[in-house]
Amino acid sequence: MGATYVPPDATSKPFPHGDGGRAEPISNLRAMPVVALNGINLSYQVQGEGDLVVMVMGTGSPGRVWHAHQVPALREAGFRVATVDNRGIPPTDECAAGMKIDDLVGDVAALIESLGGRAHVVGTSMGARVTQELALARPDLVAKAVMLATAGRNDPVQSALSHGERALHDQGITLPPRYFAAVDAVLNLSPATLRDPVVARDWLDVFEFTGSAVGKGVRAQMDLNDFDDRLDAYRAITVPCLVVGFADDRVLPAHLAREVAEAIPGARYEEVADAGHFGFLEQPAAVNRLLVDFLTG
């Protein structure tokens, strides 16, 4: 569960965004170091000064997606921010032979340790699952945890979508680019975003550029979308947690995120209106406000 989204590299406006976003040109970003951690070569980037925040992306997406809106807002709030390319996303090792969620948890834990210890951790979609599993397994490394667009269990529709994505890849089927773009837009964006024809066309252009074909590392990531019900396990999380659901999320509907918040003792739940699965890109001002308020509170 969770769409593949890889924005173009060389653009001054990497994707459409609503009012209040702090878009940072991706072409201005410095090269990311690649270091040996947790048995693989891991690519990451650190910016800013202050308490450390580590940000974990979802299926198929590189860490640089956070740099459009969230990294500038957190740096402005006085944080040092690390973004990471999960295993499966080059130049991090693709690990095409397969991976488990525990492998990604270990990668983030090793990165936090290498950067000096305890950190706030923010994840979205698959990255949110990594975040909540890290909070459970290594509370010594997690000061606060934020999970965007998350789930603690599979449900039939999300499972069917995930299996369908994998079947298309495994059977060598590539969807017509404009049709793929339209499907991706409907699945991942709010109707509020798509009501504006200019913005809708911009998003379609981005999704068409990305296309439906995926590399072997992203295909390995897709297998992580099959997982057992973890809600009971999350009752043992002791780290302060914020869970954010996106009201118009079709990939991981907001009720699944609310279940995670209800399972974690003392967790705070917030829901962002007019936001789909990519709500952190559609409604960056609202999401950034929640992040900064929670992490500084």
N, C-alpha and C positions, 0 to 999 in steps of 0.2 A: 504494500500500500504506500502510495506516495509517488508523485510523478517525477520523471526525469526533467531537470531544468538546468541547462548550461547556457548562460548568456554569452553573447559575442564578447570577444576580448577588447577589440579596438574601437571604442565608442565613447563619446563624452556623456552619453545618457544611456546607460546599459539596459534599462527597461523603463516602461512608463511608470509613473508614480503619482500619488495623490498630493494634495496640498500638504505642506508641512514636512515633506521628505527632505533629507539632507544628502542628495545624491553625490557620490564621489566618483569622478571619472575612473573607470577601471584601467584605462591606458596610463594613468598616473601612478599606479601601484608599483612598489618595488618588487624585485624577484623574491620568491619565497625560498628560505633555506630548506634543504632536505637532509634529515639526520637519521641515524640508525636508532630506532626506539622499538621496544617490544617485539624484536625479531624481524622488523621490516624497515624500509626506508620511508620516512614520514615527512610530508611537506607541510609547512606551517608558516604563519607570518605573525609578528607581534608589532603593535603600534601603541603609542601613548605611554603615560606614566601613571602609577598609582596601583591600587589593588587590582589583581589579575582577574579578568573575565575570559573564559574559554568558550568559544562558540562552535557548535557542531551542526553541520548541515544534514539535509535529508537525502534520500536515494537519488543518486545520479548527479548531485549538484556539488560544485567545488566551493571551498570556503570563501572565495572572493565574492559570492553573492551577498554576504553580510556587509560588504564594504559599501554598498549603495546607500544604505540608510542607518543601519544599527551601529556599525563601528564608529562613524563620525559622532553620533549622539552619545555613545558611551565614553568616547575620548573627551568630549566636551564636558561630560559629567565627572571627569577626573579618574577614569579607569585606564589601566593597561589592558589591551584587548588582543587576544590570540585567536586567529582563525586557522582552521586545519582542513586539509584535503583528506577525507576519510580513505582508508584502504579501499581500493577499487577505482580511485580517481587519480590519474597521473598528474604530477610526477610522483606522488605516493605510489608504492607498489600496488599493482592491480589485484594480486592475489586471486587470479582467475580460477585456481583449483578449488576455491570455496572459502567461506569465512563464517564465523558465528558472531552473534551480537556481543558475546564476551570478548571476542578479539578486538572489536572497536572500543569497548569499555576499557580494555587493557591499554590500547593506544592512547586514549585520552588521559588515563591515569599516568602513564609514562611521560606524556608531554607535560602535565601539570608538575610532576616531580622534577622534571628537567628544568622547568622555569622557576623553580624555587619553592614549590610547595602548594599550600591550600589556595583554592580559587573558587570564584563563582562560576557556574557552568550553565550555559544557555543552549538549548537544542530545539530543532523543529523537525516534526514528522519522525523519520527514522532516527535523526539526531536527538529528538526528545526521548525516544526509548533508550538510547545510549545514556542520556543524562539521568533518567530515573533509575536505570540499572547501576550506574556509577554511584549515585547517591545511596543506593541500598548496599552495594558491595564495599565501597570505600568512603564512608562518611568522613574519615579523617582528611580527605582531600577536597571535600566540597563544602564551602562556606554556605552558599545558597544555591538552589537549583531552580531554573525556569524551563518549563516545557511548553512549547507552542504546538498546537495541532497534533496532539498525541493520542495514544490509545493504550489500554492495558490488556486488550483481548482482540481477537479477530471477530469480525461479523460476516455473514454470508455475502453481502454485496461487495464489501471491500476485498474479501478473499477471492471472489469471482473476477474482479477487476485485475487483481494481482496475477492470478493464474493466466488470464487472457493476455496480459502484457508479455509474460514469459513465453507463452505459446507462440505469439507472433514472432518473437525473436528466434526461438528454437526452430521454427518452420521456415525461417528466412523470408518472412513477409515484411515488406516495408510499405507503410501506408503512403498514399499520395500526400505530398508535403502540406498542401493547403487544407486538405481534409484532416490530417493529423493535427494541424494547428487549431482548427475549429474544435475538435474533440478535446484537446488539451485546455483550450480556453474555457469550454463549458465545465470541464471537470475541476479546474483549479482556480477559477476566478469568480467573483461575486457578480450576480446580475446587475448590481449597482455600478460595477466597473464597466460592464459590457454595454450598458445603456448609452454610453457616449461613443458614437461611431468612430471618432478620431482616435480615442484611446483604444477601442477595440481593434482597429486596424493596426495600431502600433504593436499591440500584444500579438496579434496574428503574425505579423512580420517576424517578431522575435521567436515564436514557436516554430514557424516555418523554417527559419534559419537553423534551429536546433535539429529538427527532423526526428523521425521515429527510430532510426537505427541507433543502437547502443554498443559500446565496447564490451570486451570480455569482463572487465572489472565491474562495470555497472551491472552486467548480467549476474555476476556473482552476488552483488548487493541485493538484487531483487529476491533472492532466495530467503533473505532475512525477513521478508514480509509474512512468512508462515511462522507463527509462534504460539505458544501455549498461553492460556489465561494467566496473567501475572498479578491480577488485582489483589488477591489475598497476600501475596508476597510483599506488595507495596505497603501493607499495613505496618511493616517493620521499619520503614524509612523514618529517620529522626531528623534529617536535614530540613531547614526551612524551605518550603517549596511554593512557587507560584505556577499555576497551570492556566494557560490561556487557550480558550477555544475560539474558533472563527465561525460566526453565526451562519455563514453560507457555504461552509466547507462540505463538499461532496465526497472528497477522497477519504477524510477522517472526520465524520460529522461531530459537531460540538458535544453531543451527548457522550461520546466516547472519552473526550477530554475531561468532562465533568466527572465521569466515573473514576478516573485516575485521581482527581482532586479529592473525591469523597473517600477514596481508599487510604490516602496518605494522611496520617494524623496531623491536624493543624494546617493543612495546605490551604492556600487561598486560591479561589477560582475567579477568573475574569473572562468575559466574553466580548469580543470585538464585533461590532455591527458592520454590515456592508463589506465583509471580508470573506474570501474563499480560502482555499488551502494555502495560497500564497499571500495570506493576509498581512504578513510582515512587509511585503512589497506594495500591496494595495493600500494599506492604512498605516504607513510607517510612523506618522506622528502619534497615533493612539498606542501603537505597540511600543514605541520608544519611551513614551510617558510611563507605561506600566513597568517596563524594564528598569528605568532609572529610579522610579519611586520605590520599587521593591528592593533593588540592590543597594540603594543609599539609605533606606529606612531603618 
